[in-house]
């Protein structure tokens, strides 16, 4: 829709009926697009215009005030449908998102893991998974308070999310643990990505991190790959979790693979 029409609708705050657009210099832009006539009605939400609904003709149709009234009658249920769709989408996003970090939650991760597993098994593709855990996070929380701990969780989630591909699944697994699924990715490449993430987190300057037992706020990673390390999602998680345990035992701030 031409911006002039949008501006006119917003300014006049009422429907428009225009026949013979070539007779109105103001509508020359849409007339150039072959539109000969149109009717438009604003969509209101709480007395504010949030959109428009219109009918445009390229065949010299002559619209009447009756047509315009019918369009106005349609606008209210149309807006309701749009608002319900938006509400449904917001609710859907909330249901799969971790409230604190804004990445996926554990339930959605488990659903996607099963999907990726079945697809990988069918097409004989590899995929990798990592579980990572913030080192000495309880110490950080106890020393600096939960609000500061929440800031750390959000920032770590952000660094991980920005450091992987859009097709990778990043989720909060629970507490200070995060999980990443790398579709169609072998172990070597997954380890490389995790190593880069580990370095980014290590280099980032978190508040009060110098008070940590190791003088820095870091994250440990455990990586496992299907089908090399496990033949089911459950076993793959166990292998990644054990690799994470080894990373912790080896001094933390490390990437260890199964």
C-alpha positions in Angstrom: 0.0 0.0 0.0 1.2 3.5 -0.8 2.6 5.4 2.2 0.4 8.4 1.3 -2.7 6.3 1.8 -1.5 5.0 5.1 -0.8 8.6 6.2 -4.2 9.8 5.0 -5.9 6.9 6.9 -4.0 7.8 10.1 -4.6 11.5 9.7 -8.3 11.5 8.8 -9.1 8.5 11.0 -11.8 7.3 8.7 -12.4 4.9 5.7 -11.6 5.8 2.2 -13.5 5.3 -1.1 -11.8 6.3 -4.3 -13.0 5.6 -7.8 -11.0 6.7 -10.8 -7.6 7.1 -9.2 -6.3 8.8 -12.4 -8.5 11.8 -11.5 -6.6 12.4 -8.2 -2.9 13.5 -8.4 -2.6 12.5 -4.7 -3.0 8.8 -5.7 -0.7 8.8 -8.7 1.7 6.3 -7.1 -0.9 3.5 -6.9 -2.5 4.6 -10.2 0.9 3.8 -11.8 0.6 0.3 -10.4 -2.6 -0.2 -12.4 -5.0 0.3 -9.5 -8.1 2.1 -10.8 -10.2 2.2 -7.6 -10.1 1.1 -4.0 -11.8 1.1 -0.6 -9.9 1.0 2.7 -11.0 0.8 6.3 -8.8 1.2 9.3 -8.4 -1.6 11.9 -8.8 -0.3 15.5 -7.4 -1.8 18.6 -8.3 0.1 21.8 -9.2 3.2 19.7 -5.7 3.1 18.0 -5.2 2.3 14.3 -3.1 -0.9 14.2 -3.7 -1.8 10.5 -5.9 -1.4 7.5 -8.1 -3.7 5.4 -8.8 -2.8 1.8 -10.0 -3.9 -1.6 -8.1 -2.7 -4.7 -9.4 -3.0 -8.3 -7.5 -2.9 -11.5 -10.6 -3.3 -13.6 -12.3 0.1 -13.1 -14.7 -1.3 -10.5 -17.0 1.3 -9.1 -17.2 1.0 -5.4 -20.3 2.2 -3.5 -20.9 3.4 0.1 -22.6 0.1 0.6 -19.3 -1.7 -0.3 -17.5 0.5 2.1 -20.0 -0.2 4.9 -19.6 -4.0 4.3 -15.8 -3.6 4.5 -16.2 -1.7 7.8 -18.4 -4.5 9.1 -15.7 -7.1 8.2 -12.9 -5.1 9.8 -13.9 -5.9 13.4 -13.8 -9.7 13.1 -10.7 -9.5 11.0 -8.9 -7.6 13.7 -10.1 -10.2 16.2 -8.7 -13.0 14.1 -5.3 -11.2 13.8 -5.1 -10.4 17.5 -6.0 -14.0 18.4 -3.3 -15.3 16.0 -0.7 -12.9 17.5 -1.7 -14.0 21.0 -1.5 -17.7 20.0 2.0 -17.1 18.6 3.1 -15.2 21.7 1.8 -18.0 23.9 3.5 -20.6 21.8 6.8 -18.8 22.0 6.4 -18.5 25.8 5.7 -22.2 26.1 9.0 -23.2 24.4 11.2 -20.4 25.9 13.1 -20.2 29.2 11.7 -17.2 31.0 15.1 -16.0 32.3 17.5 -16.5 29.4 15.0 -16.2 26.4 16.5 -19.3 24.8 14.6 -22.6 24.4 13.5 -24.5 27.5 14.3 -28.1 28.4 10.9 -29.4 27.2 11.3 -28.0 23.7 15.0 -29.2 23.6 13.8 -32.7 24.3 11.3 -32.5 21.6 13.8 -31.2 19.0 16.4 -33.7 20.1 14.0 -36.6 19.3 13.2 -35.0 15.9 16.8 -34.5 15.0 17.7 -38.1 16.2 14.9 -39.6 14.0 15.9 -37.6 11.0 19.6 -38.4 11.5 18.8 -42.1 11.9 16.7 -42.2 8.8 19.2 -40.4 6.5 22.2 -41.9 8.3 23.6 -38.5 9.3 25.7 -37.6 12.3 24.7 -35.0 14.8 26.5 -33.8 18.0 25.3 -32.6 21.3 27.0 -30.7 24.1 26.2 -30.1 27.7 27.9 -27.1 29.4 28.0 -26.0 32.9 29.1 -22.7 34.5 32.1 -23.4 36.8 31.7 -22.6 40.5 28.3 -21.1 39.8 26.9 -21.8 43.3 29.9 -20.0 44.7 29.2 -17.0 42.5 25.5 -17.0 43.5 26.3 -17.3 47.2 28.9 -14.6 47.1 27.2 -12.0 44.8 23.5 -12.9 45.2 20.9 -14.4 42.9 20.2 -11.2 40.8 23.9 -11.1 39.8 23.7 -14.8 39.1 20.8 -14.2 36.8 22.8 -11.6 34.9 25.5 -14.2 34.3 23.0 -16.8 33.2 21.5 -14.5 30.7 24.9 -13.4 29.3 26.2 -16.9 29.0 23.0 -17.9 27.1 23.5 -14.9 24.8 27.1 -15.7 24.1 26.2 -19.4 23.3 23.3 -18.4 21.1 25.3 -15.9 19.1 28.2 -18.3 18.7 26.3 -21.1 16.9 24.4 -21.5 13.7 20.8 -20.6 13.3 19.9 -24.3 12.8 21.6 -25.3 16.1 19.3 -25.7 19.1 20.4 -23.9 22.2 18.4 -24.5 25.4 18.7 -24.1 29.2 18.9 -27.6 30.5 18.5 -26.7 34.2 20.1 -24.4 36.8 23.4 -23.3 35.4 23.5 -26.0 32.7 22.9 -25.4 29.0 22.7 -27.8 26.1 23.3 -27.3 22.3 22.3 -29.7 19.6 24.4 -29.5 16.3 22.4 -31.1 13.5 24.5 -32.8 10.8 27.7 -32.0 12.6 30.5 -34.5 13.5 32.5 -34.5 16.7 35.5 -32.6 15.4 33.5 -29.6 14.2 31.3 -29.6 17.4 34.4 -29.6 19.6 35.8 -26.6 17.6 32.6 -24.6 18.1 32.5 -25.4 21.8 36.1 -24.4 22.1 35.4 -21.0 20.6 32.4 -20.6 22.9 34.6 -21.5 25.9 37.1 -18.9 24.9 34.5 -16.2 24.4 33.0 -16.8 27.8 36.5 -17.0 29.4 37.4 -13.6 27.8 34.2 -11.9 28.7 34.5 -9.7 31.8 31.6 -10.7 34.1 30.9 -8.6 37.2 33.0 -9.7 40.3 34.4 -12.7 38.5 37.9 -12.1 40.0 36.4 -13.4 43.3 35.8 -16.8 41.7 37.9 -19.7 43.0 39.8 -19.8 39.7 39.9 -16.0 39.4 37.6 -16.0 36.3 34.0 -17.0 35.4 34.3 -19.9 33.0 32.2 -22.8 31.5 33.0 -26.5 31.0 31.7 -28.5 28.0 31.0 -32.2 27.4 30.5 -33.3 23.8 29.0 -36.5 22.3 28.1 -37.5 18.8 25.5 -39.8 17.2 26.0 -42.6 16.2 29.7 -42.7 17.2 29.1 -42.5 20.9 25.5 -43.6 21.4 22.6 -45.0 19.5 19.8 -43.3 21.4 19.1 -39.7 22.5 19.1 -40.8 26.2 22.5 -42.5 25.9 23.9 -39.6 23.9 22.9 -37.2 26.8 24.6 -39.6 29.3 27.8 -39.6 27.3 27.9 -35.8 26.9 27.1 -35.5 30.7 30.0 -37.9 31.5 32.3 -35.9 29.3 31.3 -32.8 31.1 32.0 -34.5 34.4 35.5 -35.3 33.1 36.0 -31.7 32.1 35.2 -30.6 35.6 37.5 -33.3 37.1 40.3 -32.2 34.8 40.2 -28.6 36.3 37.2 -27.0 34.6 37.1 -24.5 31.8 37.7 -27.3 29.3 36.0 -29.0 26.3 36.0 -32.8 26.6 34.4 -35.2 24.2 33.1 -38.7 24.7 
